[in-house]
Amino acid sequence: MRQGQTSLRTNDQVEVIAGKDKGRVGKILKIDKEKNRATVERINMIKKHQKPVDATQPGQIIDREAYIHISNLMLVCPECTETVRTGKKFLEDGTKVRVCKSCGATIETSKK
């Protein structure tokens, strides 16, 4: 896959297919198209050491999500609830939509 091209979108439900979190499902929070990486909710958690902002606040260790490469993610179809490959299709009104390759359903990206 070339740089910046992906069929995954923010708020998509994805499953991790490789790595330490293999088999876990989460929602995409953020995508970096230049690096082909995505942040997925509660996946690839790291500990970040944060310095105190001022003298009254102590330093702390924060758990947060780290980026994961998009090749390790696979979209979960909302209709058939399986991990699927996607295709593109034009509707009658000319809009381009993503289509599930196994069940043929159109995949809508849910808004926040």
Backbone bond lengths (Angstrom), bond angles and torsions (degrees), N, CA, C in turn:
res aa  C-N    CA-C-N  psi(-1)  N-CA   C-N-CA  omega(-1)  CA-C   N-CA-C  phi
1 M - - - 1.450 - - 1.519 108.64 -
2 R 1.327 116.17 131.28 1.449 120.27 -178.76 1.514 111.39 -71.80
3 Q 1.324 114.47 163.96 1.460 120.29 -178.09 1.518 110.54 -62.31
4 G 1.338 116.15 130.56 1.453 121.33 176.04 1.515 115.39 84.68
5 Q 1.335 119.45 -1.86 1.453 120.59 179.73 1.518 109.97 -106.95
6 T 1.317 115.83 122.55 1.450 121.39 176.84 1.517 109.26 -154.63
7 S 1.308 117.02 150.92 1.458 119.97 176.26 1.523 111.01 -93.21
8 L 1.327 117.47 -1.24 1.455 121.40 179.19 1.522 109.74 -83.58
9 R 1.318 116.14 145.51 1.460 122.69 180.00 1.527 109.20 -130.02
10 T 1.325 116.40 162.86 1.450 121.49 175.04 1.526 109.48 -61.89
11 N 1.311 117.37 142.60 1.468 126.93 -177.95 1.524 113.47 74.64
12 D 1.333 119.38 8.56 1.459 121.62 173.68 1.524 109.47 -75.47
13 Q 1.331 116.65 146.66 1.459 122.22 174.18 1.528 106.94 -88.01
14 V 1.334 117.20 122.30 1.459 121.09 -177.25 1.525 110.48 -128.59
15 E 1.330 114.97 158.41 1.463 121.89 174.73 1.519 108.17 -118.20
16 V 1.333 116.66 139.89 1.456 121.88 177.73 1.525 107.65 -80.07
17 I 1.345 116.74 127.27 1.468 120.12 -176.65 1.521 112.25 -107.52
18 A 1.341 118.12 -4.01 1.467 120.87 178.72 1.517 108.81 -154.59
19 G 1.328 115.65 150.16 1.463 120.73 176.75 1.512 112.60 105.49
20 K 1.333 114.87 -170.37 1.465 120.20 -173.74 1.526 113.15 -69.33
21 D 1.334 118.04 -23.02 1.464 121.90 -179.86 1.525 112.21 -103.41
22 K 1.325 117.81 25.65 1.464 122.49 -176.90 1.522 110.99 -56.32
23 G 1.339 115.92 131.70 1.456 121.58 178.71 1.512 114.39 94.45
24 R 1.334 118.57 -11.87 1.463 121.24 -179.16 1.529 109.95 -84.75
25 V 1.329 115.62 149.18 1.461 122.54 -177.32 1.520 109.19 -116.84
26 G 1.324 116.02 140.36 1.458 120.80 178.17 1.519 111.38 -158.82
27 K 1.329 115.25 175.45 1.460 122.18 -178.35 1.527 109.15 -102.56
28 I 1.329 117.16 137.96 1.466 121.46 179.41 1.521 108.95 -72.20
29 L 1.342 115.92 126.03 1.449 121.49 178.77 1.524 112.43 -94.38
30 K 1.342 116.16 -39.19 1.462 120.57 -175.31 1.517 108.93 -153.71
31 I 1.343 117.43 145.78 1.460 122.57 178.33 1.516 109.35 -125.44
32 D 1.349 116.54 132.84 1.462 123.05 173.34 1.527 106.52 -105.38
33 K 1.333 116.98 101.19 1.464 121.23 -174.02 1.521 112.40 -70.91
34 E 1.335 118.27 -29.03 1.465 120.64 -179.87 1.526 111.59 -67.64
35 K 1.331 117.04 -36.70 1.469 121.59 -177.56 1.525 113.09 -101.39
36 N 1.344 117.95 0.31 1.470 122.75 -178.05 1.523 111.92 55.29
37 R 1.326 116.35 46.57 1.456 121.81 -179.55 1.521 110.23 -130.03
38 A 1.324 116.30 154.58 1.457 121.46 -179.79 1.521 109.97 -137.75
39 T 1.322 115.43 151.31 1.456 121.65 172.94 1.516 107.22 -102.07
40 V 1.340 116.46 124.78 1.460 121.93 -177.45 1.527 108.18 -115.47
41 E 1.329 115.00 139.15 1.459 122.25 -176.63 1.534 111.72 -58.85
42 R 1.341 116.64 122.35 1.469 126.01 177.64 1.534 113.57 60.51
43 I 1.355 118.08 26.22 1.464 122.81 177.18 1.526 107.71 -119.82
44 N 1.339 117.20 141.92 1.464 123.41 178.50 1.526 110.97 58.73
45 M 1.317 115.96 51.72 1.467 121.86 -177.87 1.525 110.15 -72.61
46 I 1.355 115.70 137.45 1.456 122.28 176.24 1.522 108.91 -127.48
47 K 1.316 115.62 163.77 1.457 120.85 175.75 1.521 108.43 -103.58
48 K 1.330 116.39 125.93 1.459 121.58 179.97 1.520 108.21 -112.04
49 H 1.334 115.96 125.69 1.460 121.60 177.89 1.521 108.19 -86.59
50 Q 1.335 115.98 121.98 1.458 120.73 -177.21 1.519 110.04 -112.71
51 K 1.328 115.06 128.57 1.464 119.94 177.99 1.514 110.25 -72.99
52 P 1.318 117.57 157.23 1.468 119.05 176.28 1.529 110.97 -66.21
53 V 1.336 116.45 140.51 1.459 121.48 179.80 1.525 110.07 -74.64
54 D 1.318 116.58 -42.80 1.476 121.51 175.53 1.525 108.62 -142.06
55 A 1.305 116.80 -176.03 1.465 121.28 -173.87 1.530 112.73 -69.14
56 T 1.309 118.73 -22.98 1.467 121.06 -177.35 1.533 112.64 -83.91
57 Q 1.322 117.57 -22.98 1.465 120.66 -178.02 1.527 109.78 -101.98
58 P 1.341 118.00 128.95 1.463 119.23 179.17 1.536 111.31 -78.60
59 G 1.310 115.88 161.67 1.461 120.48 172.66 1.518 109.76 -70.07
60 Q 1.322 117.23 160.77 1.460 119.67 -176.89 1.516 110.68 -152.54
61 I 1.320 114.71 165.86 1.455 121.97 175.82 1.523 107.27 -111.18
62 I 1.335 116.06 123.39 1.460 122.16 -174.82 1.528 109.36 -111.23
63 D 1.336 116.89 134.92 1.464 121.59 171.26 1.517 107.73 -88.36
64 R 1.347 117.08 127.96 1.457 120.02 177.59 1.519 109.82 -147.55
65 E 1.339 116.15 165.40 1.454 121.69 -178.94 1.522 109.76 -81.65
66 A 1.333 116.01 139.91 1.460 121.65 173.17 1.524 107.85 -105.35
67 Y 1.333 115.34 163.78 1.460 119.78 178.23 1.522 110.90 -66.33
68 I 1.333 115.80 151.21 1.458 123.25 173.78 1.529 106.37 -133.11
69 H 1.324 117.41 144.47 1.462 120.46 -176.99 1.523 109.82 -69.22
70 I 1.336 116.26 141.21 1.469 119.31 -175.09 1.520 113.25 -69.70
71 S 1.338 117.30 -16.57 1.467 118.79 176.25 1.529 111.06 -70.70
72 N 1.324 117.33 -16.21 1.465 121.83 178.10 1.525 112.22 -93.13
73 L 1.329 117.67 6.77 1.458 122.44 -178.89 1.521 109.65 -118.60
74 M 1.337 115.69 147.45 1.451 120.99 176.61 1.526 108.63 -137.81
75 L 1.316 116.10 135.67 1.456 122.59 -176.18 1.526 111.09 -67.30
76 V 1.333 116.10 139.66 1.466 122.20 174.32 1.527 106.91 -100.21
77 C 1.330 116.76 120.31 1.470 122.12 -178.88 1.531 109.15 -69.88
78 P 1.339 117.81 130.28 1.466 118.85 179.23 1.528 113.70 -69.63
79 E 1.340 117.95 -21.86 1.472 121.20 -179.13 1.525 111.97 -82.77
80 C 1.352 116.64 -55.58 1.471 119.47 -175.31 1.532 112.10 -95.76
81 T 1.325 119.07 -1.89 1.474 126.58 177.97 1.527 113.19 49.65
82 E 1.322 116.33 39.40 1.459 122.09 175.08 1.523 108.64 -123.70
83 T 1.337 116.37 160.68 1.452 118.87 172.69 1.519 107.96 -75.46
84 V 1.325 116.13 130.02 1.458 120.53 -172.39 1.522 111.36 -137.33
85 R 1.337 113.83 158.99 1.455 120.33 167.61 1.523 106.76 -86.92
86 T 1.328 115.56 156.44 1.455 119.35 -178.26 1.512 110.63 -120.66
87 G 1.319 114.71 156.14 1.449 122.26 173.33 1.512 108.78 -128.46
88 K 1.321 116.31 175.29 1.453 120.76 178.73 1.523 108.79 -114.92
89 K 1.343 115.47 148.90 1.452 120.64 -177.63 1.525 108.26 -150.22
90 F 1.313 116.52 144.36 1.459 121.16 175.83 1.522 109.08 -97.16
91 L 1.338 116.58 132.68 1.461 121.63 176.58 1.525 109.53 -83.87
92 E 1.340 117.14 175.83 1.460 121.98 -178.39 1.526 112.02 -62.07
93 D 1.341 116.87 -33.78 1.465 119.68 -178.97 1.527 112.74 -83.28
94 G 1.342 118.08 2.61 1.459 121.76 174.54 1.509 115.31 94.41
95 T 1.333 119.19 -0.06 1.462 120.60 179.33 1.523 110.10 -82.44
96 K 1.319 114.74 142.97 1.463 120.54 179.02 1.523 108.86 -93.52
97 V 1.329 117.59 130.29 1.467 122.48 -179.15 1.520 109.41 -128.84
98 R 1.334 115.29 160.11 1.463 120.98 173.90 1.524 108.92 -87.70
99 V 1.338 116.04 144.34 1.457 121.63 -176.74 1.523 108.89 -128.03
100 C 1.324 116.54 136.67 1.461 122.61 175.16 1.519 108.58 -70.19
101 K 1.345 117.17 129.44 1.461 120.82 -178.05 1.531 112.66 -73.95
102 S 1.352 118.64 -22.58 1.456 118.99 -176.90 1.519 112.40 -91.20
103 C 1.342 118.90 -43.64 1.470 119.96 -176.83 1.517 113.11 -106.89
104 G 1.345 118.29 -13.39 1.462 120.97 177.31 1.513 115.23 82.78
105 A 1.336 118.22 5.16 1.452 121.24 -179.14 1.524 111.05 -76.65
106 T 1.338 116.35 147.90 1.461 119.68 175.39 1.521 108.70 -78.17
107 I 1.307 116.27 142.38 1.460 121.58 -177.22 1.515 108.14 -106.38
108 E 1.323 115.73 114.04 1.452 122.36 179.18 1.524 108.61 -96.56
109 T 1.327 116.17 137.61 1.455 119.79 175.81 1.517 107.75 -85.49
110 S 1.317 116.62 121.01 1.461 120.15 -179.67 1.521 109.77 -76.05
111 K 1.310 116.01 139.16 1.464 121.99 178.20 1.517 108.69 -85.00
112 K 1.333 115.79 161.53 1.478 120.49 -178.37 1.490 112.42 -63.82
